[in-house]
């Protein structure tokens, strides 16, 4: 299936699809309910992160995923063990959806020794290779060449694994993006780069809109210059994302060629936790996009199809709120990293410098 979509600028996405395989990925009600619970986990976790930051418990900086939950939830549903996932600094949901313990993820944000990387990375540098997460990265665009390299290594090792490489609209004017896309297309000609580029186009790079950043606002089409096929998907509609995710993931896995999906989405939260005034966008614009909140859209479908009722929806939210309260409590009460951790994981091997005179 190929799809062409156009951002209407008011929270809507017009999509024209031409089916080659006769329909969307099969999703039964039970599966959608399970994914709904995951989206509520992400949303509730992110809201708790905002509170923690404002209480001074989270150091460094913080970028949450509120409004974009359908993108990572849908694409990571197509993840298979052995695949690699790499993303930028809005990385909490990727860790959670891949199965990292929420307590350890929150403890990392709190800078505690029980954190997922021992309190050394914080919000922007989550890492859990056992779960397939090869990092969140704070340098805009810096992770893109790494993801392309992971994909090459996987095919060089004669596996059928792929790399899901998430990038934002703000990274696409970066030189690292163009260099990596070029070599991905080149290696892909020989089936040696199974990299699925997932553009999380949330309309803004920090406080600058796509329209003020580039004359070419069709971001996926930029890959034409590098011989990489692409399409768009409504990133607020979980079922649309699921269909695109499973189809394109299998295509990349089978062919070894890179592919691009631009997910048109919107962060209804500020860019970062300290972005209070948001003078770059209007309240009316945010309100219109909130009407297409991905969780709200999924709730409507689940109610309409009698998969859940209002009481069950509230029960799920209440249970998740209790879970995240425990998560935050664990992070708050965890110990600071031991002093010797300052020197661990710096060098590989057994002869690490431990700070002795």
C-alpha positions, 0 to 999 in steps of 0.5 A: 500500500502506498499513501499520500497525506497532507497536513491540513494545519488544523489537527487534521490529516487528509490521506489518500491510500491505494491498496496493493495487498487488500486491507489493513493489518488484522487487529482484534479488539483484545489487541487494541485494548492491550495497546490502549493500556500501553498508550495510557502507561506512556501518557501517565508516565509522561505526566508524572515526569512533568510533575517531577521536573517542576518539583525539582526532582528531575535534573537536566532537561525533559522532553515528553511525548504527550500527543504522539503516543500512537506513533511509537506504540504502533511501530514498536508493535511490529518490533521483533527480538533482535531488531534495533531501535534508536531515537532522539531525545523524546525517548521515554515511550520507546523504552517503556514500550520495549519492556524496560521497567518503568521504575528504572526508567523513572529512576534514571530521570531522577538521576538515581543509581537504580536508573536504567543506565545507573543515573548517568544518562537522564531523560535524553540518554536512555539505553537498554540493549537487552530490550533492543533500545540502542539509545536516545540521543541529545545531539539533534541528528547525531543518532541517524548515522548510527542507526544506518550503521546498525542496519548495515551491520545486521545485514552484513551478519546475515540476519533478518533484523532491522533498525527502526530509526526515529527522527524528528522534523527538526533533524532533517536540516542537519548535515548528518541526516543527509550524509546518512540518508545518502549512504543508506540509499547507496547500501540499500541498492544491494539490499544491505541497509534494512533501516526503517526511517520513522519521521515523527513530524510533530510540526515543530523543531523546538519553537520553529514550525516546519513551514519556517524551517524548510521550503520543502515541507514534504519531509518524506519526499526529501528521501527521493534524492537518495533513492529511498521510497517513502509514504505518509501516515496519520500519526494520530490514528493508531490503526493507521499507524499499525497497518503502515508499521507492520507492512513496511517493517516486513518489507524492509526485513525481506528486501534489506532496503531502507524505507521511510514513513512520515508520521504526521503527529502533534505534541500537545505538550510544550517542547520541553518542560521549561517551555511555559509560554509557547509563543510560537503557536496559538492556543486555538491550534493546540485545541484543534489538535487536542480534538484528534488526541490519539488516545481519545480517538482510540477510546472512541473506537473501543466504545463504538465497537463495544470493546470497552465501556466508560467504566472500564476506561476509567478503571484502566486509567486509575490502575495506571495512575496507581502504578505510576505513583509507585514508580515515582515513589521508587525513583524518589526513594532510590539511592544516589549513584555510588561515587565509584560509578563516576569511573565505571563504563568509561572504558571497555575491558577489565582494566577500567580506571577506578580513580585511585591515585 
